[in-house]
């Protein structure tokens, strides 16, 4: 373990464990932190939200990897554009959907936030921003679910030079881009004819 930190699970309901919440900022106070997804939705009603894995706790804490596991569906229904940022020293895995159905929701998933070369993003459930931008940062990124911006930007940014992005199902997905060096990725419109020559 390169940089011990606190793990976070986003769970259903409205109970936080080992979390300090202040003005939309959720930070860990010890290992095995949990955030009730209802608290995130409530905070988005008032402003932007940032979730951050920290290095707090009484020794032997921190003793984890600084991972964020999103394990509850979240729907933002507010009419005001908001930004949800998740900063993980380790990995980010979204097992449940994050969506907006009212105003735009900018979604930023920032793995390997300390840039030590350890921290991937694994999208296992739909991300729907309703016109907001989606930004994904990590050493490796894998998409196994639907990502819809509805006019917002999709930005894929490596936290190291040899990052790998996979589109498909599982480790054997059908399309990979290695050593990403671009600031954004524009997928072609399937209704437009391919260019000649």
C-alpha positions in Angstrom: 0.0 0.0 0.0 1.7 3.2 -1.2 -0.4 5.8 0.6 -2.8 4.5 3.3 -6.1 6.3 3.4 -9.7 5.9 4.4 -12.2 4.0 2.2 -15.7 5.4 1.6 -18.9 3.5 0.7 -21.9 5.4 -0.6 -24.9 3.5 0.8 -28.7 3.8 0.7 -30.5 5.9 3.4 -29.4 9.0 5.3 -26.8 7.8 7.8 -23.2 8.8 7.7 -20.4 6.9 9.5 -16.9 8.4 10.1 -17.7 11.4 7.9 -17.5 15.1 8.5 -20.1 17.0 6.4 -19.8 20.7 6.0 -21.3 23.0 3.3 -21.4 20.2 0.8 -18.0 18.8 1.6 -17.9 15.2 2.8 -14.5 14.1 4.2 -13.5 11.0 6.1 -12.7 11.1 9.9 -11.6 7.4 10.1 -11.4 4.1 8.1 -14.5 2.4 6.7 -16.5 5.6 6.2 -20.0 5.5 4.9 -22.2 8.2 3.3 -26.0 7.9 3.1 -26.9 8.8 -0.5 -29.9 10.9 0.8 -27.4 13.3 2.4 -25.7 13.8 -0.9 -29.0 14.6 -2.7 -30.0 17.0 0.1 -26.6 18.8 -0.1 -26.9 19.1 -3.9 -30.2 21.0 -3.2 -28.1 23.8 -1.7 -24.9 23.7 -3.7 -22.1 21.7 -5.2 -20.9 18.5 -3.4 -17.4 17.2 -3.0 -16.6 13.8 -1.5 -12.9 13.1 -0.5 -11.1 10.2 0.9 -8.8 11.4 3.7 -6.0 10.1 5.9 -7.7 10.6 9.3 -8.3 8.4 12.2 -6.7 6.9 15.3 -3.7 4.6 14.6 -3.6 2.1 13.0 -5.9 4.2 10.8 -5.6 5.1 8.1 -5.0 1.5 7.0 -7.0 1.3 3.8 -6.5 2.3 0.2 -8.6 5.4 -0.2 -11.2 3.7 -2.4 -14.8 5.0 -3.1 -17.5 2.4 -3.7 -20.8 3.8 -4.9 -23.4 1.3 -3.8 -26.7 3.2 -3.9 -28.7 4.8 -6.8 -28.7 8.5 -6.7 -31.1 10.8 -8.6 -30.7 14.6 -8.6 -34.0 16.2 -9.4 -33.2 19.9 -8.7 -33.5 22.5 -11.4 -30.2 24.3 -10.7 -27.0 23.1 -12.3 -24.8 21.5 -9.7 -21.4 19.7 -9.6 -20.7 16.4 -7.9 -16.9 15.7 -7.4 -15.5 12.5 -6.0 -11.9 12.5 -5.1 -10.3 9.1 -4.2 -6.7 8.5 -3.4 -7.3 5.0 -4.6 -10.0 3.6 -6.9 -13.6 4.7 -7.7 -16.2 2.0 -8.6 -19.8 3.0 -9.4 -22.0 -0.1 -8.8 -25.2 2.0 -8.8 -26.4 4.7 -11.1 -25.8 8.4 -10.7 -28.3 10.5 -12.7 -29.9 13.9 -13.0 -33.5 14.4 -14.2 -34.0 18.1 -13.5 -31.1 20.5 -14.0 -27.7 19.6 -15.2 -25.3 17.6 -13.0 -21.6 17.9 -13.7 -20.0 14.7 -12.5 -16.3 14.5 -11.8 -14.7 11.2 -10.8 -11.1 11.8 -9.8 -9.3 8.6 -8.9 -5.6 8.5 -8.0 -6.0 12.0 -6.6 -2.6 11.9 -5.1 -1.1 11.0 -8.5 1.0 8.1 -7.2 0.0 5.9 -10.1 -2.5 3.8 -8.2 -6.2 4.5 -8.8 -8.6 3.3 -11.5 -12.2 4.2 -12.3 -14.7 1.4 -13.0 -18.1 2.4 -14.3 -20.5 -0.5 -13.6 -23.7 1.5 -13.6 -25.2 4.3 -15.7 -24.0 7.9 -15.5 -26.6 10.4 -16.8 -25.8 14.1 -16.4 -28.8 15.6 -18.2 -26.6 18.1 -20.1 -23.8 18.4 -17.5 -20.2 17.6 -18.2 -18.7 14.2 -17.1 -15.0 14.2 -16.2 -13.2 10.9 -15.4 -9.6 10.8 -14.2 -7.6 7.8 -13.3 -4.7 5.5 -14.1 -7.2 3.2 -15.9 -10.8 3.7 -16.8 -13.3 0.9 -17.7 -16.9 1.4 -19.0 -19.4 -1.4 -18.4 -22.4 0.8 -18.4 -24.2 3.7 -20.2 -22.7 7.2 -20.0 -25.0 10.0 -21.3 -24.2 13.7 -21.2 -27.1 14.9 -23.5 -24.9 17.7 -24.9 -22.4 18.0 -22.1 -18.7 17.2 -22.5 -17.2 13.8 -21.8 -13.6 14.3 -20.6 -11.2 11.4 -20.0 -7.9 12.4 -18.4 -5.1 10.1 -17.4 -3.4 10.5 -14.0 -0.3 8.8 -15.6 1.0 8.6 -19.2 0.2 4.9 -19.9 -3.5 5.1 -18.8 -5.9 2.6 -20.4 -9.6 3.2 -21.3 -11.8 0.3 -22.1 -15.3 0.3 -23.7 -17.2 -2.9 -23.4 -18.0 -5.6 -20.9 -15.4 -7.0 -18.6 -11.7 -7.2 -19.0 -12.2 -8.4 -22.6 -14.1 -5.3 -23.8 -14.1 -4.6 -27.5 -12.4 -1.2 -27.7 -9.4 0.2 -25.9 -7.4 3.3 -26.1 -3.9 3.2 -24.5 -1.6 6.0 -23.6 -4.2 8.6 -23.6 -2.9 12.1 -24.3 -6.0 14.0 -25.2 -8.1 16.3 -23.1 -11.5 15.0 -24.4 -12.9 12.3 -26.5 -15.6 12.9 -29.1 -17.5 9.7 -30.1 -18.8 9.8 -33.7 -22.4 10.2 -34.6 -23.5 6.8 -36.0 -26.1 8.6 -38.3 -23.3 10.6 -40.1 -21.6 9.0 -43.1 -17.9 8.1 -42.8 -15.6 10.6 -44.4 -14.2 9.7 -47.8 -10.5 9.4 -48.7 
